[in-house]
Amino acid sequence: MTERATKKIVVKDLRKSFDGVPVLNGINLEVKTGEILTLIGPSGSGKTLTLKCILGLVKPDSGSILLDGEDVKDMPERDRMEFFRNFGILFQRSGLFDGLRVWENIGFRLSQQPGMRKRQVKAMAIEKLRSVGLSADVADLYPAELSGGMQKRVGFARAIAGDPPILFLDEPTAGLDPIMSNVINDQIFNNVRELGSTVMAITSNLLTARIISDRIAMLHEGRVVWTGDVQEAVRSENPYVSQFWNKRKDGPIQMSVSTISA
């Protein structure tokens, strides 16, 4: 396999401003085929915006986004729907459709394919439910009838429905207790390895980053300030990584805190 073929996603000098305020200041990232790259960093560092730019949901001001060696930044809108078939997405708040049953949520994208029958879609949805540790009887429930952990697992099942080659996971364990977080972490790792998907994940949960990641990229003020594997992150002397990983308030990352006077 050539070096070019091993690079599934390449982001070069990606820049984006809003109302003249720069948010992405030259993002450079590479994700190899079958790799799990996790983005960490403080709020507002550009993690979610980077994923939105790759998907084409936000148009960057400059830079390039290569998927399998092809620049997709300026892709015509007529090709965008076909492009989206490459991706499965787990949203931070699961993003389930309240009015659809669980199996309809999971199979939503599958049901759009020509020739797919409801019976087939439901069977495939139940198969994905089982892959995330949920039983078939959950399929006919509505999202409001599920716990937070179950909603996350259904959201992940929807993301992997159709076995997409690329997965984007935005805060997959946000709002979950430590035990359920570990359940989700294991299911992400096991399913991704089985599918062979390439993954870009965002997390503020450093345990999640430890468990699921092949490599980690640290973002700060719209730049990638460090990349490396998990063990390198643990012992890194990079001041940004060290402060964030060890949860210290003092360091180069300064969080603005407003005070309320009496």
PyMOL commands that set and color helices and strands:
alter all, ss='L'
color gray80, all
select helices_A, chain A and resi 3-6+47-55+77-84+102-106+108-111+118-131+136-140+143-145+148-160+178-195+206-212+230-235+239-245
alter helices_A, ss='H'
color red, helices_A
select strands_A, chain A and resi 7-18+21-32+36-40+62-67+70-71+87-90+166-170+198-202+215-220+223-229
alter strands_A, ss='S'
color yellow, strands_A
deselect
rebuild
show_as cartoon
